[in-house]
Amino acid sequence: MESGLVASHRLRLPPLPSAAHAHLLRHRRLALAATPLRLPTTPLRQPAALPLRPCLKPLRAASLASPAPSPAPDNPPKFLGVDLLTLKKIVPLGLMFFCILFNYTILRDTKDVLVVTAKGSSAEIIPFLKTWVNLPMAIGFMLLYSKLADVLSKEALFYTVIFPFIAFFGVFGYVLYPMRDAIHPTALADRLLASLGPSFLGPVAILRVWSFCLFYVMAELWGSVVISVLFWGFANQITTVEEAKEFYPLFGLGANVALIFSGRTVKYFSNMRQNLGPGVDGWAISLRGMMSIVVILGLVIASIYWGVNKFVIDKTSLPVERKKKNKPKLSMGESLKVLVSSRYVRDLATLVVAYGISINLVEVTWKSKLKAQFPSPNEYSSFMGDFSTATGIATFTMMLLGRIIFRKFGWGVAATITPAVLLATGVGFFSLLLFGEPLTPLLAKFGMTPLLAAVFVGALQNIFSKSAKYSLFDPCKEMAYIPLDEDMKVKGKAAIDVVCNPLGKSGGALIQQFMILSFGSLANSTPYLGGILLVIVLAWLGAVRSLDSQFSSLAKEDLEREQSLKAETIETTAQVVGTGNGSLNGNGATPTNGAVIKPSQEPESTASEKSGQQSQ
């Protein structure tokens, strides 16, 4: 016995079991032809004498089987105009960046105090330390990281890298520094310095205070590894290009609030050392306190990373072209060959190396003047705390402006601002060093000496350069990684951030060492350093211009792929819904309970009715 609805919307009734009911069914059929039929939400109650239930039961089942309309995929839930899923990613990333930068500020200020103010050491140790210690360790880490990236998952790689940093800083504060007199070869260093001469003060100081130098290198690697590789690599993994353009500049807002508070923290510990009585090692006490903060925040960073991976990220819906793929295993030589052969990666490397050399040419000279002005560790550390706070305030302001710059002017203009700022302030600093003596009477009216004025101008140069780096340079650099494929993103980023960044700083240190040996002092080589700075910044600007055209093209292709994937998803969903409802009507509409279905204009022409008439 046939029953149900056909595609032409006509109601087909089963043949009557007997001729007794033919007359009643004839009148019911004519009534259905005159008025629309409303599908009931509950089973129809029919007279017991009429066998209509075999016909209406399939009708009710088909009506209930129709899928309920699902929310439109183009309208995800939002809060303050931002998708909730996006907020669940951006807020934890901002907290991670806050903690990482808080730690980095403490470590950066502490490492300078340790190596510059240590007995038997000075600011001249920094160029040798960056060239002969920091760079080799950075290269070794890059080799190890590349190998680990091939065998470990991203989560395991993150924990494997960050936990040794946390453990070292805790051990240094509570074990290595209190045992410094026992583990430092002071007598051997004195004999070497006496035999080699005072020109080898820097290399001998590395041996003399080796644990301090190890702390210096680990603090530098925290900036290169934890910030550049771990954090930005994780952010690039879970965000899209559009999300990056919108929120990457804002990551620094919370981070620079941390910079302000961490500067106040360093200032507090500096004042605490001054207030302790004689015979008390105040620096050891404050160091333990600061390293305890570093360890606690390091554990917070790892906890946030675990929470985001556990509760936020959907591994099946990562941005297009960034899911983990089966990629060929490349040797280190092959990986470096790929990096060198890529114009895009070469331009990125130029940006990183140029920044490192440029900032180092000014920074080391400034720190030598800073020690001359503030020889006491307490005064030096206190000034660095104020410097970090001022850097945080300036960078916070630049972060607010950075979002506007990205929106109105694009990637190219934002990437150009940092070298332009560094060039302008660097010229001012070197000019003051060259022509400071004639300005002595004028500076005396303001209560300053040429040395103090050079310290303040150098501080301004570093503040403006770092604020431009954090608010514009870093977001621009990290946005440039997003369109790259997964293999280039992992190994290329490790090579650029971990090797090129120290290479830039070491390159600046090598230039300074050569100038010192050639002209006798940094002061005598100041005009040449200014000329070198000009050449490097011009090369930096050329790389920005080249990278801008390549990034714009790749970002456009990435956006088109994402839009195409979204359109295909919507189309597939619509086809599935239409196919599921095709048994109810012919045009793919989705009737619901209570929907009105109009029967055909000529119901008496159905075959079932004619069969009934013949039977009657």
C-alpha positions, 0 to 999 in steps of 0.5 A: 500500500503506497503512502506519503507525499510526492514531489508535486505536493499532491496528497496520495491516499492508499486504496480503500480496503472496502467500498463502504468508505468510498463516499466519505473519502470522496468528500474528504478528498474534495475538502483537501483540494479546496483548503491548504493542509497544515501539518500537525505537530501531534498525531492526528486523531481520526475516526476509528472507521477510517484507515487513515493512520497508515497514510498520516503516520509517514507524513508525521514521521517525515515532518519530524525528521526534517532537521531544525535550522542551524545558526548561520555560519557567518554569524558566530557569537560575538562579544564587543564586536569580536568573535568569542573564539578569537577572544579566547585565543587573544586574551591568553596570548596577551597574558603570556606576553605580559609575563614573558616581558615582565621576566625579560625586563628583570633579566635584562636589567640584572644581566647588565648590572652583573657583568658591568659592575662586577669586580675586574670587569667593565662595559668592554666585556659586552662586545666580547661576550656577545661575539664569543659566547652568546653567538656560539650558544645561540647557534648551538641552540638553533641546531638542537631546536631544529632537530627537536622540531622534527621529533617532538610535537609542538606542545612537547617542544614548548615545554622542553625548551622553557623548563630549562630556562626556569630551572636555571634562573632559580638555581642561579639565584639560590645556588650559583650566586651565593657560591660565586667566590668558590666557583670563580677563578679569580687568581687565575684571571689575575695571572692571565691579565698580568701576562697578557696586558690590560687590552685583554680585560674583556676576554679575561673578565669572561673567565673571571665571572663565568657564571655571570656571563652564563646568566647574561647569555641565558637572559639574552636567549630568553628574549630570542627563544621564549619571545621570538620562537616560542611565543610568536611561533605559538601565536602564528600557529593559532591566528589568521592574517586578519586576526594578526593585523587586528590584534598583534599590535595590541599584544604589546599593550599588556606587555608594556604594562608589565614593562612599567611594573617590572621597572618599578620592581627593579627600582624597589629592590635597588632601594632595598639594597641601599637601606640594608645595614653594613655587612649584609649582602643586599644584592644577593637578597634582592637577586633571590627575590627577583629570580623567585618572581621569574620562576613563578611567572615562568610556571604561569606561562607554561600553565597558560600554554597548557590551558589554551591547548587543552580548552581553546584550540580545536586541532581540526579547525586551525587556519588554512594551510597551517595544519601539521603535514607530513613534510620531508626531513631536511638535514641542517645543510639542506635547511640552511640552503633553502633559507639562503635561496629564499629572497623572502627569508633573506629580507627577513634576516636583513631586518633582524641583523640590521636592527641588532647591529644598529642598536648595538652600535649605540647601546654599548657606547651608551652603557660605557657612559652610563657606568662612568656616570653611575659606578655603584651597582645600586645607582646603576640598577636604580637608573635601569629601573627608571629606564625600563619604566620610561620604555614601557610608557613610551611603548604603550603609547606607540602601541596605541598608535601602531594599530592606527598605523597598520589600519591606515597605512599598512605593513610597509609604512609600519615597518619603515618607522623603526629604522627611521626613528633609530637613524634620527636618534642615533645621529643625535646621540653621536653628534652630542658625543662629538660636539659635547665639549663646546656645549659645556657652558650651555649644559651647565646652565641646566645643571648637567655635564656633557657626560650626564647629557650624553647618558640622557640622550642615549637613554632617549635613543634607546627608549624610542628605538625599543618602543618602535621595535616592540610596537611596530618592528616585532608585529611587522616581523611576525606578521611576515611569517604567517603566509609561509609554509609550516616547514619554513615557518618552524626552521626558518624562524628558528634560524632567523630569530635565534641566529640572526638576532645574536649575529646582528648584535655580535656583528655590531660588537665585532665592528666596535672591537675592530674600531677600538683596535684601529683607533684606540677607543670608542670615542675616536671611532665615533665618526666612523660608527656613525657612517656605518650606522647610516649604511646599515639603516639604508640597507634595512630600508631597502629590505623593508621595501622589498619585503613589503611587495612580497608580503602583500602578495602572499597575504592576499593569496592566503586571504583568498584561500581562507575565503574560498574555504569558507565559501566551500564550507557554506556551500557544502552545508547548504547542499547537505541541508537541501539533500536532507529535505528533498523527500519533503518537497522538490525545491529544497525548502525546509518545512517545519512543524506547522508549515503550510503545504498547498495541494495540487490545483487538480487533485482529482487527477491522481491515479489513486483517486481514479483507482478508488472510483473504479473500485467503487 
